[in-house]
Amino acid sequence: MPSALFVVSEEGYWGEECVEPLQTLDGEGFDITVATPSGSPPVIDPTSTDPDASFVDEETAERVRDAHENDDRLNNPAPVATQDAADYDVVVFPGGHGTEWDVNQDKHARQLLRETVSGDDGKALVLCHAVALLAFARNEDGEPVAAGRDVTGFPNEWDEDIVDDNDVLPDGRKMPYWVEDEVRAAGGNWDAEVDSDTSVTVDGDLVTARGPESSRDAAATLLDELGVETSA
C-alpha cells in the first residue's frame, strides 16, 4: 500500500489545499499520516470554510469543514519530529498563511522536504504559502532547495490584495515574509502563471501548486508522477 505524510499547520492551514489532496490519495488507497509541528491538531484558516469571506463555494466549504472536524487523522496528528521521509512515498505540505509561522520555520519539516526531494523514490507536493519552505530548507550542499528549480506558488500580487499597507493580514497578524520574494531570492525559477486558472509545476521529485484553485490539479499531477493509475 502506498503511503503519504501530510505536514499541516497549527497556525492556519487552507482547508481545500489539505483536504483535496488528502481525499484524493485516500481514494486511491494510500495509507495517510498527518503530522503537525508540535503534534497538536492543526488549526484551519476560518476564511477557507466561509463562502461569504472568500471564493470557496458552499460544497467545498462543507466538505472541508467535515474533514477538519471528523477525520481522525487530522484530529490525532503525530509530531513532525517523529517522522522519517523514507517511510513515505509522498510528503504533502498544504499551504495557508499559517505555514509562514510554523511549518516553513520548522527544522524537521525542512528536513522532511530535503530528504524527500534528494532521495530516489519519494515525491513532495508543496502548495501555496508552504512553497516558501523551499527557500528555507537546504540541500546537502547547503544551497536552498529552491535554487535552480522551476516553482509556482502564491504570488506577491495576490497577497497585495489581502494585506494592508503595513503587510498586516485581516486577522491582525503581520505577514513576516512574502513567498515569491523568498523563493526568488533563493534562486528559484518562479512562475505563478497568474493568467491561468490553475498552476502546477513539476521539477524532478518536486511538485508545487499556486493556491486553492490548483489543489485538484496538484493532486492529479502528483498521482501521475507517482505512476498511479487512478480508479476514476
Backbone torsions as a table, in degrees:
resi	resn	phi	psi	omega
1	MET	NA	126.7	177.0
2	PRO	-66.6	156.2	-174.9
3	SER	-131.4	151.0	-179.6
4	ALA	-140.6	141.7	174.3
5	LEU	-113.0	129.5	175.1
6	PHE	-107.9	122.3	178.3
7	VAL	-102.4	108.6	-166.2
8	VAL	-118.4	143.1	-175.4
9	SER	-74.2	142.9	170.6
10	GLU	-94.2	0.9	-176.8
11	GLU	-109.3	1.3	178.1
12	GLY	130.0	83.5	176.4
13	TYR	-88.1	154.0	178.1
14	TRP	-87.1	120.7	-168.3
15	GLY	-53.1	-51.8	-175.1
16	GLU	-62.2	-34.6	-177.2
17	GLU	-70.1	-19.3	174.7
18	CYS	-96.4	-49.5	-171.0
19	VAL	-71.2	-38.4	-179.3
20	GLU	-61.5	-53.4	176.9
21	PRO	-64.3	-38.0	-178.4
22	LEU	-61.7	-47.7	-178.2
23	GLN	-72.9	-29.8	175.9
24	THR	-65.3	-48.8	179.5
25	LEU	-66.9	-37.3	177.5
26	ASP	-59.0	-42.7	-179.3
27	GLY	-66.9	-19.5	178.0
28	GLU	-99.3	13.5	172.7
29	GLY	85.7	17.2	178.8
30	PHE	-74.4	142.1	170.5
31	ASP	-85.8	115.0	-170.0
32	ILE	-110.7	133.0	173.1
33	THR	-118.3	139.1	175.1
34	VAL	-110.2	137.2	176.6
35	ALA	-132.2	148.9	173.4
36	THR	-128.4	163.3	-176.8
37	PRO	-53.0	-43.7	-177.9
38	SER	-101.8	-11.6	-173.9
39	GLY	92.5	1.1	174.6
40	SER	-83.0	155.6	-179.5
41	PRO	-57.1	141.2	179.2
42	PRO	-65.7	154.8	178.0
43	VAL	-108.0	131.7	-178.6
44	ILE	-92.2	143.8	172.5
45	ASP	-69.2	116.7	-175.9
46	PRO	-60.8	-25.8	178.8
47	THR	-63.2	-29.5	-176.5
48	SER	-75.5	-5.3	175.6
49	THR	-120.7	17.1	-176.5
50	ASP	-123.3	99.9	-179.4
51	PRO	-59.8	-24.1	-179.6
52	ASP	-79.5	-16.6	-175.6
53	ALA	-107.4	-10.7	-178.9
54	SER	-151.6	-173.6	-176.2
55	PHE	-86.6	6.0	179.7
56	VAL	-70.3	138.5	178.6
57	ASP	-86.1	165.1	-173.1
58	GLU	-63.4	-39.0	-179.8
59	GLU	-61.6	-46.2	179.0
60	THR	-65.7	-42.9	180.0
61	ALA	-59.0	-43.0	-179.7
62	GLU	-66.5	-40.7	179.5
63	ARG	-64.8	-41.1	179.2
64	VAL	-66.8	-44.2	178.9
65	ARG	-60.3	-42.4	-179.3
66	ASP	-63.4	-43.8	179.8
67	ALA	-65.4	-43.3	-178.6
68	HIS	-61.7	-39.3	-176.0
69	GLU	-83.5	-29.1	-167.7
70	ASN	-120.6	-11.5	179.5
71	ASP	-76.7	116.7	-176.8
72	ASP	-60.3	-30.8	-179.7
73	ARG	-67.5	-37.0	176.7
74	LEU	-74.1	-31.3	-177.5
75	ASN	-84.4	-13.6	-179.5
76	ASN	-134.3	64.9	-176.3
77	PRO	-77.1	162.8	173.5
78	ALA	-94.3	157.1	171.2
79	PRO	-68.4	139.0	-179.6
80	VAL	-55.8	-37.2	-176.2
81	ALA	-63.0	-18.2	-178.5
82	THR	-89.6	-1.4	-172.9
83	GLN	-100.8	147.0	-179.1
84	ASP	-123.0	124.6	-178.1
85	ALA	-58.0	-30.6	-178.0
86	ALA	-65.2	-15.8	-178.7
87	ASP	-84.6	-4.2	-172.3
88	TYR	-129.4	148.8	173.7
89	ASP	-79.1	-27.8	-179.4
90	VAL	-149.2	144.5	173.0
91	VAL	-120.8	127.2	-176.4
92	VAL	-112.2	132.4	177.8
93	PHE	-118.2	90.8	176.6
94	PRO	-63.4	154.8	-177.8
95	GLY	-97.6	-153.1	-170.2
96	GLY	117.1	148.4	-179.5
97	HIS	-56.1	-30.3	-177.1
98	GLY	-58.2	-27.9	-179.3
99	THR	-61.4	-23.2	-178.6
100	GLU	-65.0	-23.8	-177.6
101	TRP	-97.3	-20.6	-177.1
102	ASP	-130.6	-65.9	-174.3
103	VAL	-58.1	-48.1	-177.1
104	ASN	-64.8	-22.9	-177.8
105	GLN	-100.1	0.6	-174.1
106	ASP	-88.9	123.9	-175.2
107	LYS	-65.9	-29.8	179.7
108	HIS	-75.7	-33.5	173.6
109	ALA	-65.2	-41.0	177.7
110	ARG	-62.7	-40.1	178.6
111	GLN	-63.8	-42.6	178.0
112	LEU	-59.6	-44.4	179.2
113	LEU	-63.8	-48.3	-178.7
114	ARG	-58.0	-47.0	-177.2
115	GLU	-70.1	-31.3	179.5
116	THR	-68.1	-47.7	-175.2
117	VAL	-82.4	-13.0	178.9
118	SER	-95.4	-11.5	-179.7
119	GLY	-82.5	-179.1	-177.1
120	ASP	-93.3	-17.7	-169.4
121	ASP	-117.1	-39.8	-170.3
122	GLY	-77.2	159.5	174.0
123	LYS	-124.5	148.7	175.2
124	ALA	-119.8	135.7	172.0
125	LEU	-116.1	121.7	-177.3
126	VAL	-125.3	127.6	-172.6
127	LEU	-119.1	141.3	163.5
128	CYS	60.0	-124.9	-178.1
129	HIS	-72.4	-18.6	175.7
130	ALA	-68.5	-14.7	179.9
131	VAL	-61.8	-23.6	176.0
132	ALA	-61.4	-21.0	175.8
133	LEU	-55.7	-31.8	179.7
134	LEU	-64.0	-27.8	179.7
135	ALA	-79.9	-29.5	-175.0
136	PHE	-93.7	-27.5	177.9
137	ALA	-75.8	143.0	-179.8
138	ARG	-115.2	143.1	175.7
139	ASN	-82.6	-173.9	-175.7
140	GLU	-64.4	-21.5	178.7
141	ASP	-91.1	2.1	179.7
142	GLY	84.8	5.4	178.8
143	GLU	-90.6	150.0	176.0
144	PRO	-58.2	142.3	177.4
145	VAL	-58.2	-30.7	-178.9
146	ALA	-68.6	-22.8	-171.2
147	ALA	-58.7	122.1	176.4
148	GLY	77.8	0.6	-178.1
149	ARG	-96.9	147.4	172.7
150	ASP	-79.4	126.8	-170.3
151	VAL	-139.8	141.0	165.6
152	THR	-118.9	164.6	-179.3
153	GLY	176.6	-173.2	-176.2
154	PHE	-71.4	118.4	-171.9
155	PRO	-80.7	156.2	178.3
156	ASN	-55.1	-42.7	-173.3
157	GLU	-65.4	-23.9	175.5
158	TRP	-78.9	-39.8	177.3
159	ASP	-67.3	-28.8	177.2
160	GLU	-60.7	-28.7	179.9
161	ASP	-83.4	-7.1	-176.4
162	ILE	-104.6	-43.8	-176.9
163	VAL	-87.2	164.5	175.0
164	ASP	-88.6	-169.1	-175.9
165	ASP	-65.8	-16.8	179.3
166	ASN	-105.1	17.6	179.8
167	ASP	64.8	27.2	179.5
168	VAL	-93.9	130.4	178.8
169	LEU	-75.9	163.3	178.8
170	PRO	-57.1	-25.5	179.5
171	ASP	-83.9	2.3	175.3
172	GLY	96.0	-6.8	178.6
173	ARG	-86.5	141.8	176.6
174	LYS	-84.9	125.8	178.9
175	MET	-65.8	120.6	-171.1
176	PRO	-75.9	-22.8	178.9
177	TYR	-163.1	166.0	-179.2
178	TRP	-109.7	130.9	-173.6
179	VAL	-57.1	-50.8	-177.8
180	GLU	-59.2	-44.0	179.8
181	ASP	-59.1	-44.9	-176.6
182	GLU	-67.5	-41.8	-179.2
183	VAL	-67.5	-42.7	177.5
184	ARG	-62.4	-44.1	-179.3
185	ALA	-63.9	-27.9	179.7
186	ALA	-84.5	1.2	175.9
187	GLY	93.2	14.5	178.1
188	GLY	-77.0	148.4	176.1
189	ASN	-88.9	92.2	-169.7
190	TRP	-86.5	129.4	170.3
191	ASP	-152.4	103.3	-178.7
192	ALA	-85.6	-1.5	175.7
193	GLU	47.5	54.7	-171.5
194	VAL	-64.8	-16.4	178.5
195	ASP	-90.0	-0.9	179.7
196	SER	-100.4	151.0	179.7
197	ASP	-63.0	-38.6	178.0
198	THR	-134.3	163.0	178.3
199	SER	-147.0	114.2	176.1
200	VAL	-132.0	131.6	-176.9
201	THR	-124.6	135.5	177.6
202	VAL	-113.0	128.9	174.3
203	ASP	-138.4	96.7	-177.5
204	GLY	64.4	-125.9	-179.3
205	ASP	-85.7	7.3	-177.1
206	LEU	-111.5	127.3	172.6
207	VAL	-117.4	127.2	176.8
208	THR	-119.9	151.2	-179.3
209	ALA	-134.4	146.8	-170.5
210	ARG	-72.0	-45.9	-174.3
211	GLY	-174.0	-164.9	-173.1
212	PRO	-54.6	-42.6	-175.7
213	GLU	-68.4	-13.6	179.6
214	SER	-98.2	1.6	-173.9
215	SER	-61.2	-43.8	-177.9
216	ARG	-67.5	-45.2	178.0
217	ASP	-62.9	-35.9	179.5
218	ALA	-63.6	-43.6	179.4
219	ALA	-64.4	-42.0	179.2
220	ALA	-65.6	-40.8	178.4
221	THR	-64.0	-41.4	179.0
222	LEU	-59.8	-46.1	179.0
223	LEU	-61.5	-40.0	178.5
224	ASP	-63.1	-43.2	178.7
225	GLU	-65.0	-29.6	178.1
226	LEU	-82.6	-7.0	-179.4
227	GLY	75.2	24.2	-179.2
228	VAL	-85.5	123.8	173.4
229	GLU	-82.8	111.5	-173.6
230	THR	-71.5	153.4	-180.0
231	SER	-80.5	-15.9	-178.8
232	ALA	-73.7	NA	NA
